[in-house]
Amino acid sequence: MSTPNKYLPLIGRILISAPFIMSGLGKLTSYEATVGYIASVGLPLAGLGFAIAVLMEAGGGALLLLGYRTRLVAPLMALFTLATAIFFHHNFADQNQMIHFLKNIMLVGGLLNIAYFGAGPVSLDSAASRQALAPVGAKPDNRASS
């Protein structure tokens, strides 16, 4: 992959993970409101739902941003995002909810692409792969840091 193009997957991961991270961190400062919203749609165990949402959004988003375990994290986030669309944004009579639903579906598409194609060359997954393939006693490849 040419040098400029090797950064495209990183840019994509930044753009997809940033809203997840911001949303997850935002939930940490609004526990009552978030739990109330989860309960208002009829889901049981709203406190557990809160914990799952924060874990998936902030935790999964951070892992995605770093490109760590992306082939595992991205499909889990895709399932979470699809479930969120179905449970929270199904009122298509409200145009705002329909837009949120479609936004979530678009995110699912991006996450599935990351799940299939991987994190790309500028990622912890790629660095770990290079390290695993290096012969025992080999010096680290300094070209990767430039």
Secondary structure per residue as TSV (DSSP state, phi and psi in degrees):
chain	resnum	aa	ss	phi	psi
A	1	M	-	360.0	133.5
A	2	S	-	-65.7	157.2
A	3	T	T	-55.1	-50.7
A	4	P	T	-63.5	-38.1
A	5	N	G	-69.4	-23.3
A	6	K	G	-66.9	-16.7
A	7	Y	G	-88.9	-11.1
A	8	L	H	-61.4	-45.2
A	9	P	H	-61.8	-35.7
A	10	L	H	-63.3	-46.0
A	11	I	H	-60.6	-42.9
A	12	G	H	-60.8	-42.9
A	13	R	H	-65.4	-37.9
A	14	I	H	-62.1	-47.4
A	15	L	H	-66.4	-35.1
A	16	I	H	-80.1	-37.7
A	17	S	H	-79.2	-29.6
A	18	A	H	-56.0	-48.9
A	19	P	H	-63.2	-34.5
A	20	F	H	-63.6	-48.3
A	21	I	H	-62.1	-46.6
A	22	M	H	-61.9	-41.4
A	23	S	H	-66.7	-43.0
A	24	G	H	-63.9	-43.6
A	25	L	H	-67.9	-35.6
A	26	G	H	-62.8	-36.5
A	27	K	H	-63.8	-32.7
A	28	L	H	-62.0	-28.2
A	29	T	T	-93.6	-0.9
A	30	S	-	-138.3	55.3
A	31	Y	H	-56.1	-53.1
A	32	E	H	-58.7	-47.1
A	33	A	H	-64.4	-41.4
A	34	T	H	-67.5	-46.3
A	35	V	H	-62.5	-40.3
A	36	G	H	-62.0	-41.0
A	37	Y	H	-66.7	-42.8
A	38	I	H	-60.8	-45.1
A	39	A	H	-65.7	-33.1
A	40	S	H	-66.2	-22.7
A	41	V	T	-91.5	3.8
A	42	G	T	90.7	10.1
A	43	L	-	-80.8	134.9
A	44	P	S	-76.3	164.1
A	45	L	-	54.7	55.6
A	46	A	H	-59.3	-34.0
A	47	G	H	-63.4	-41.0
A	48	L	H	-66.5	-40.2
A	49	G	H	-59.3	-40.2
A	50	F	H	-59.4	-48.5
A	51	A	H	-61.8	-42.5
A	52	I	H	-63.9	-43.7
A	53	A	H	-61.5	-45.8
A	54	V	H	-64.7	-43.6
A	55	L	I	-61.3	-47.1
A	56	M	I	-68.7	-44.1
A	57	E	I	-75.6	-56.2
A	58	A	I	-74.8	-48.8
A	59	G	I	-69.3	-52.4
A	60	G	I	-62.4	-39.9
A	61	G	H	-61.9	-41.3
A	62	A	H	-65.6	-42.7
A	63	L	H	-63.4	-40.4
A	64	L	H	-63.9	-44.5
A	65	L	H	-57.7	-44.7
A	66	L	H	-75.7	-14.4
A	67	G	T	71.1	40.6
A	68	Y	S	-111.0	122.4
A	69	R	S	56.1	39.5
A	70	T	H	-65.2	-32.7
A	71	R	H	-70.5	-16.5
A	72	L	H	-94.7	-46.2
A	73	V	H	-68.6	-44.5
A	74	A	H	-60.3	-45.5
A	75	P	H	-67.7	-32.7
A	76	L	H	-64.3	-42.1
A	77	M	H	-67.4	-34.3
A	78	A	H	-63.7	-44.2
A	79	L	H	-63.3	-43.5
A	80	F	H	-60.7	-44.4
A	81	T	H	-67.3	-39.0
A	82	L	H	-64.7	-44.6
A	83	A	H	-61.5	-40.5
A	84	T	H	-61.3	-42.6
A	85	A	H	-61.4	-45.2
A	86	I	H	-68.1	-44.5
A	87	F	H	-81.7	-32.0
A	88	F	H	-110.4	-17.6
A	89	H	S	-129.2	41.1
A	90	H	-	-96.0	-2.9
A	91	N	-	-85.9	85.8
A	92	F	T	-72.4	-10.5
A	93	A	T	-68.1	-24.8
A	94	D	S	-95.1	111.4
A	95	Q	H	-58.1	-36.1
A	96	N	H	-60.5	-43.0
A	97	Q	H	-67.1	-36.9
A	98	M	H	-64.4	-40.5
A	99	I	H	-63.9	-42.5
A	100	H	H	-62.7	-40.5
A	101	F	H	-59.8	-50.1
A	102	L	H	-64.6	-37.5
A	103	K	H	-60.3	-44.1
A	104	N	H	-63.6	-40.5
A	105	I	H	-63.6	-39.4
A	106	M	H	-63.3	-41.1
A	107	L	H	-62.0	-39.7
A	108	V	H	-58.1	-43.9
A	109	G	H	-59.8	-45.2
A	110	G	H	-63.9	-41.4
A	111	L	H	-65.6	-37.8
A	112	L	H	-66.9	-34.8
A	113	N	H	-63.2	-43.4
A	114	I	H	-64.4	-39.7
A	115	A	H	-60.4	-39.7
A	116	Y	H	-78.3	-48.5
A	117	F	H	-88.1	-15.3
A	118	G	-	87.4	-177.1
A	119	A	S	-79.7	-19.7
A	120	G	-	95.0	176.8
A	121	P	S	-72.2	-22.5
A	122	V	S	-102.4	81.0
A	123	S	S	-162.2	161.9
A	124	L	H	-67.5	-34.0
A	125	D	H	-59.1	-45.2
A	126	S	H	-66.8	-41.7
A	127	A	H	-62.8	-41.7
A	128	A	H	-65.3	-37.9
A	129	S	H	-65.7	-43.7
A	130	R	H	-62.1	-41.0
A	131	Q	H	-65.1	-41.2
A	132	A	H	-66.9	-30.6
A	133	L	H	-85.3	-12.8
A	134	A	S	-69.8	139.3
A	135	P	-	-62.6	151.9
A	136	V	T	-59.0	130.5
A	137	G	T	84.4	-1.0
A	138	A	-	-71.1	147.5
A	139	K	-	-76.3	148.7
A	140	P	-	-61.6	148.2
A	141	D	-	-80.5	108.3
A	142	N	G	-76.5	-14.2
A	143	R	G	-65.6	-28.7
A	144	A	G	-66.2	-22.7
A	145	S	G	-86.3	-7.2
A	146	S	-	-89.8	360.0
